[in-house]
Amino acid sequence: MVAERAGEIRSIVCRVLEVDDGRLSDTALFIEDLGADSMKLLELLANLEIEFDVEVDESEFDRLVDLNGVYDVLGAALGR
């Protein structure tokens, strides 16, 4: 499910973090490399939960550091 919707996930991340797609790689760190703050990460989590109709446990928040982390967290929430 996550792999099938990777482009959509990427678009959500770019929109919420207000970065161009060209700056976003799978390993670009949201805070260190892209200048996001914790409020943006909370907004990202909320958008992902709404879009994918899942609830992500708050303990997973620390994994939302890059696009790979987002894929992993969503995959776990969706039961892969």
C-alpha positions, 0 to 999 in steps of 0.5 A: 500500500505504501509503495503504491502511494509513494508519490502521493506521500511525497506530495503531502510531505512537500506540501506540508513542509513547504519544500520543492520536490527536488529538495526532498530525497528519501534520506533528507532530514526534515529538521536538519536539511529542510528546516522543518520544526516540530509543529510542521512535523505534527501537521505532517502526521495529522495530514497523513492520518487523515489521508490514509485513515489511520491512527499513528501511535505517538511513540512513532513520532520520533521516526518521522525524521525523513521520507523513509521514516514516513514510509515505515511509520505508515506501513506499520500503521497500515499493517503493511 
